[in-house]
Amino acid sequence: MADKKERPEAEQDAQPSAEKAKGGGTLRLPMILGAVLLAQIAISYALISQVLFRIDSSAPPDEEEATVVDAKEEIGSVFLIPELVVNPAGSKGGVPRYIKCGFGIEVDTEPGYAELKTRQPQVLDTLIRILTSKTLEEIDTPQEKDLVRLEIKEQLNDHLIAGQVTHVFLTDFVIQ
């Protein structure tokens, strides 16, 4: 009889532990999901702060080399070259590569704008000569594009008499 009494007690002890196991599982799932959610939030925050709000630690460019227009600065006359397609340097062997780009060339005076219009073939030649002399690696990053803009600005200013190019804007830029 003692065996009979012990068995029901053992069964009774087994039943609460089975219930505890089931109940513990339901509490464990929300805790795991909460931990995963917190980890995702932390990773998202880290990525956003690194990518979107990254502060460039490089030295600021000189005033002459600055190509970014201040929002408060008034924009002069802009001569548009809507589309120019060239082959970059080093693209003859293997797969042919193309650069399709558009430019907005800002000049400081109306006579300078008129001169750009009359010298359009010379302007196009200058742009083609500069772009075809660059490899894809030399125009890939934003800093390299800024250097190309500066080179275009200097070369065009060498040709102009009535005005000066103040900014060169890329209105379209596709590498294929």
Order of alpha helices (4+ residues) and beta strands (2+ residues): alpha-beta-beta-alpha-alpha-alpha-beta
